[in-house]
Amino acid sequence: MPHLDAQFRALLSPNLAAAEIEQIPDLTTERARVLIDRIDRVRLFGHAYALLTNLTYGAYSPDDVLDFAREHDLAGVCIHVLVQRRIDLAGVCAPPSAATRAADGGG
């Protein structure tokens, strides 16, 4: 797997110092299997940063970010709240619908 090992090192090394690059382990068949097995357990989150302007100026709400996460089977979302702004998240989020509560097990 020499060419895969080189690609593995190239993938991991862009932000590393030379000494750190030297410490990257070889990509053995066993290590590759472990990484492949872990892929299905990676928890993915939606990040609202890409929608910051829409969130800030009202075209998109935190509910929309949560809906996106649910529709794409994500583990959660990351929404940054600007402390300087006096935004009440309870005021911009609609109460959960009966369907949402039922989907979340809340009946």
C-alpha positions as CSV (number, residue, x, y, z in Angstrom):
1,M,0.0,0.0,0.0
2,P,2.9,2.5,-0.6
3,H,0.9,4.9,-2.7
4,L,-2.0,4.9,-0.2
5,D,0.4,5.4,2.6
6,A,1.8,8.5,0.8
7,Q,-1.7,9.8,0.3
8,F,-2.5,9.2,4.0
9,R,0.5,11.2,5.0
10,A,-0.3,14.0,2.6
11,L,-3.9,14.2,3.9
12,L,-2.8,14.4,7.5
13,S,0.3,16.7,7.1
14,P,-0.7,20.1,5.7
15,N,-0.8,21.8,9.1
16,L,1.9,19.8,10.9
17,A,5.5,20.6,11.6
18,A,8.2,18.3,10.0
19,A,8.7,16.6,13.4
20,E,5.0,15.8,13.6
21,I,4.8,14.5,10.1
22,E,7.6,12.1,11.0
23,Q,5.4,10.7,13.7
24,I,2.4,9.9,11.4
25,P,2.1,6.1,11.6
26,D,2.2,3.9,8.4
27,L,-1.1,3.1,6.9
28,T,-1.2,-0.6,7.4
29,T,-4.1,-2.9,6.3
30,E,-5.0,-3.2,10.0
31,R,-5.0,0.5,10.6
32,A,-7.0,1.1,7.4
33,R,-9.6,-1.4,8.6
34,V,-9.9,0.4,12.0
35,L,-10.4,3.7,10.2
36,I,-13.0,2.3,7.9
37,D,-14.9,0.7,10.8
38,R,-15.0,4.0,12.6
39,I,-16.5,5.9,9.6
40,D,-20.0,4.8,10.4
41,R,-19.7,6.0,14.0
42,V,-18.7,9.6,13.1
43,R,-21.3,12.0,14.4
44,L,-22.0,14.8,11.9
45,F,-23.4,18.2,13.0
46,G,-24.9,21.0,11.0
47,H,-23.1,24.3,11.5
48,A,-25.0,27.6,11.3
49,Y,-22.0,29.7,10.5
50,A,-22.7,29.3,6.8
51,L,-26.1,30.8,7.4
52,L,-25.0,33.6,9.8
53,T,-26.3,36.4,7.6
54,N,-29.7,34.7,7.1
55,L,-29.9,34.0,10.8
56,T,-28.9,37.5,11.8
57,Y,-31.3,39.3,9.5
58,G,-34.3,37.0,9.9
59,A,-34.6,35.1,6.7
60,Y,-33.6,31.9,8.5
61,S,-34.3,30.8,12.0
62,P,-32.8,28.4,14.5
63,D,-35.8,26.2,13.7
64,D,-34.7,26.0,10.1
65,V,-31.2,24.8,11.2
66,L,-32.8,22.2,13.4
67,D,-35.1,21.1,10.6
68,F,-32.1,20.8,8.3
69,A,-30.3,18.6,10.8
70,R,-33.3,16.3,11.3
71,E,-33.9,16.0,7.6
72,H,-30.3,15.0,7.0
73,D,-30.1,12.7,10.0
74,L,-27.3,14.8,11.7
75,A,-26.4,14.3,15.3
76,G,-27.0,18.0,16.2
77,V,-26.3,21.5,15.2
78,C,-23.9,24.3,16.2
79,I,-25.5,27.7,16.5
80,H,-23.4,30.6,17.8
81,V,-25.3,33.2,19.8
82,L,-23.9,36.7,19.7
83,V,-23.8,37.9,23.3
84,Q,-23.8,41.5,22.2
85,R,-27.2,41.1,20.5
86,R,-30.2,40.9,22.7
87,I,-31.9,38.0,20.8
88,D,-34.1,35.7,22.8
89,L,-33.9,32.3,21.2
90,A,-37.2,31.4,22.7
91,G,-38.7,34.3,20.8
92,V,-37.3,33.3,17.4
93,C,-38.1,29.6,17.7
94,A,-41.6,28.4,17.3
95,P,-42.8,25.8,19.8
96,P,-42.3,22.3,18.6
97,S,-45.2,20.9,16.6
98,A,-47.0,17.7,17.6
99,A,-45.2,15.8,14.8
100,T,-41.8,17.0,16.1
101,R,-42.6,16.1,19.7
102,A,-43.9,12.6,18.5
103,A,-40.7,12.1,16.4
104,D,-38.6,13.0,19.4
105,G,-40.5,10.5,21.6
106,G,-42.3,13.2,23.5
107,G,-45.8,12.3,22.2
